[in-house]
């Protein structure tokens, strides 16, 4: 496990970067109290605001945050810049959604939308990819159909604030984000 102690400076820096990149107020109403530890294959650690390539983030990451293992959480990954930041037709594109996560054990959670890595279209600039965690007050019965990582159904125009309100999730407790731009790849 690679969870680090959360320092007040790291949380302040996350809040500053969330505001600088417009994620507060575009997506989040307030700043979370924790920074998510996130790592992709090949020891690619995600620090708030880092720029990564779609190739580096194409596989589901390992995610941790400080959490009581007896408490359930919901994790979401969204791109608020789909298809581009200047013209966000879909507003928030849902890349991943996992509910009923015991503590921070994402693998044991209920995968509602399978993971899809970043896929910004050509000539659309850097997209913001936000990971956000909400504390659940109990185990939930989600009424969304499970969507595989091969399907785009239900992903465009996802509203994380509406989803959080629907399930009484309250404010986010943890977050991080990275930036990614279009890359010529053959894995799509």
C-alpha positions as CSV (number, residue, x, y, z in Angstrom):
1,X,0.0,0.0,0.0
2,X,1.3,3.4,-0.8
3,X,-1.0,5.8,1.1
4,X,1.0,8.7,2.5
5,X,0.1,10.9,5.4
6,X,-1.9,13.8,4.1
7,X,-0.3,17.0,4.9
8,X,-2.2,20.3,5.2
9,X,0.1,21.7,2.5
10,X,-0.8,18.9,0.1
11,X,-4.5,19.6,0.6
12,X,-4.0,23.4,0.2
13,X,-2.0,22.7,-3.0
14,X,-4.8,20.4,-4.3
15,X,-7.4,23.1,-3.6
16,X,-5.3,25.8,-5.3
17,X,-4.8,23.6,-8.4
18,X,-8.5,22.6,-8.5
19,X,-9.4,26.3,-8.6
20,X,-6.6,27.2,-11.0
21,X,-7.8,24.6,-13.5
22,X,-11.4,25.6,-13.0
23,X,-12.5,22.2,-11.5
24,X,-13.8,24.3,-8.6
25,X,-16.5,25.5,-9.4
26,X,-16.9,23.8,-12.9
27,X,-17.4,20.3,-11.4
28,X,-16.9,20.5,-7.6
29,X,-18.6,23.0,-5.3
30,X,-16.0,22.8,-2.5
31,X,-12.6,21.5,-1.9
32,X,-12.0,17.9,-0.6
33,X,-10.1,17.3,2.6
34,X,-7.8,14.6,1.2
35,X,-5.6,14.1,-1.9
36,X,-6.1,10.7,-3.6
37,X,-3.0,8.6,-4.0
38,X,-3.2,7.3,-7.6
39,X,-0.7,5.1,-9.5
40,X,-0.8,3.7,-13.0
41,X,1.4,0.9,-14.3
42,X,5.1,1.4,-14.7
43,X,5.2,3.4,-11.4
44,X,3.4,6.3,-12.9
45,X,2.3,8.3,-9.9
46,X,-0.4,11.0,-10.4
47,X,0.1,14.3,-8.7
48,X,-2.6,17.0,-9.0
49,X,-2.3,18.8,-12.3
50,X,0.4,16.5,-13.9
51,X,0.2,16.0,-17.6
52,X,0.1,12.3,-18.7
53,X,-0.4,10.6,-22.0
54,X,-3.4,8.4,-22.9
55,X,-1.0,5.5,-23.3
56,X,0.2,5.8,-19.7
57,X,-3.4,5.9,-18.3
58,X,-5.1,3.3,-20.5
59,X,-5.3,0.7,-17.7
60,X,-7.2,1.0,-14.5
61,X,-5.0,2.6,-11.7
62,X,-4.4,1.7,-8.1
63,X,-6.2,4.2,-5.9
64,X,-6.0,4.8,-2.2
65,X,-7.1,7.4,0.3
66,X,-7.3,7.4,4.0
67,X,-10.5,5.6,4.9
68,X,-12.2,3.5,7.6
69,X,-12.6,0.0,6.1
70,X,-16.0,-0.2,7.6
71,X,-17.3,2.8,5.7
72,X,-18.5,2.7,2.1
73,X,-17.5,5.2,-0.6
74,X,-18.2,6.1,-4.2
75,X,-15.4,6.9,-6.7
76,X,-15.8,8.6,-10.0
77,X,-13.5,9.6,-12.8
78,X,-14.8,12.3,-15.2
79,X,-13.6,14.5,-18.1
80,X,-15.5,17.8,-17.9
81,X,-14.0,18.9,-21.2
82,X,-15.7,16.5,-23.7
83,X,-15.3,16.9,-26.5
84,X,-13.2,20.1,-25.9
85,X,-12.8,22.6,-23.2
86,X,-13.9,25.5,-25.5
87,X,-17.0,23.5,-26.6
88,X,-18.0,21.1,-23.8
89,X,-21.0,19.6,-25.7
90,X,-21.2,16.6,-23.3
91,X,-19.9,18.6,-20.3
92,X,-18.8,15.7,-18.1
93,X,-17.9,12.5,-19.7
94,X,-17.9,9.6,-17.2
95,X,-14.8,7.4,-17.4
96,X,-15.3,5.3,-14.3
97,X,-17.8,4.9,-11.5
98,X,-17.5,2.5,-8.6
99,X,-19.9,2.5,-5.6
100,X,-20.1,0.6,-2.3
101,X,-16.3,0.7,-2.0
102,X,-15.4,-0.7,1.4
103,X,-12.8,1.8,2.8
104,X,-10.5,2.4,-0.1
105,X,-10.6,-1.1,-1.6
106,X,-11.9,-0.1,-5.0
107,X,-11.5,-3.7,-6.3
108,X,-14.1,-4.9,-3.8
109,X,-16.6,-2.1,-4.8
110,X,-19.5,-2.3,-7.1
111,X,-18.4,-1.3,-10.6
112,X,-21.2,0.7,-12.1
113,X,-19.2,2.0,-15.2
114,X,-16.1,0.2,-16.3
115,X,-12.8,2.1,-16.5
116,X,-12.0,3.9,-19.8
117,X,-8.7,5.8,-19.9
118,X,-8.3,9.3,-21.3
119,X,-9.2,9.7,-24.9
120,X,-9.2,13.4,-25.8
121,X,-9.9,14.0,-29.5
122,X,-7.3,15.5,-31.8
123,X,-6.7,19.3,-31.6
124,X,-8.8,19.8,-28.4
125,X,-6.0,20.7,-26.1
126,X,-5.4,19.3,-22.6
127,X,-8.4,17.8,-21.0
128,X,-8.9,17.6,-17.2
129,X,-9.4,14.1,-15.7
130,X,-10.9,14.4,-12.2
131,X,-11.0,11.5,-9.7
132,X,-13.4,12.3,-6.8
133,X,-14.4,10.2,-3.8
134,X,-17.6,10.6,-1.8
135,X,-18.4,9.0,1.6
136,X,-21.6,7.0,1.7
137,X,-23.7,6.9,4.8
138,X,-24.6,3.3,4.2
139,X,-24.3,0.6,1.6
140,X,-26.5,1.7,-1.4
141,X,-28.7,0.0,-3.9
142,X,-27.8,1.9,-7.1
143,X,-30.4,1.8,-9.8
144,X,-28.0,2.6,-12.7
145,X,-27.4,-0.3,-15.0
146,X,-23.8,-1.7,-15.0
147,X,-21.9,-0.4,-18.1
148,X,-18.8,-2.3,-19.3
149,X,-15.6,-0.5,-20.3
150,X,-16.5,-1.4,-23.9
151,X,-19.7,0.7,-23.9
152,X,-20.2,4.5,-24.1
153,X,-23.8,4.2,-22.9
154,X,-24.7,6.7,-20.2
155,X,-21.2,8.3,-20.2
156,X,-21.9,11.6,-22.0
157,X,-23.2,14.5,-20.0
158,X,-22.9,12.8,-16.7
159,X,-23.6,15.1,-13.8
160,X,-21.6,14.2,-10.7
161,X,-23.4,16.8,-8.6
162,X,-26.8,15.4,-9.5
163,X,-25.6,11.8,-8.9
164,X,-24.2,12.8,-5.5
165,X,-27.5,14.5,-4.6
166,X,-29.6,11.5,-5.8
167,X,-27.7,9.2,-3.4
168,X,-27.2,11.7,-0.5
169,X,-23.4,11.5,-0.9
170,X,-22.7,15.1,0.3
171,X,-19.5,16.8,-0.5
172,X,-16.5,15.0,-1.9
173,X,-13.9,13.9,0.7
174,X,-10.9,13.2,-1.6
175,X,-9.8,14.1,-5.1
176,X,-7.0,14.4,-7.6
177,X,-6.7,15.1,-11.3
178,X,-4.3,15.0,-14.3
179,X,-4.3,16.5,-17.7
180,X,-4.0,14.7,-21.0
181,X,-4.0,15.7,-24.6
182,X,-4.6,13.7,-27.8
183,X,-2.0,11.1,-28.7
184,X,-1.6,8.9,-31.8
185,X,-2.2,5.4,-30.5
186,X,-3.4,2.1,-31.9
187,X,-5.2,0.8,-28.8
188,X,-8.6,2.5,-29.2
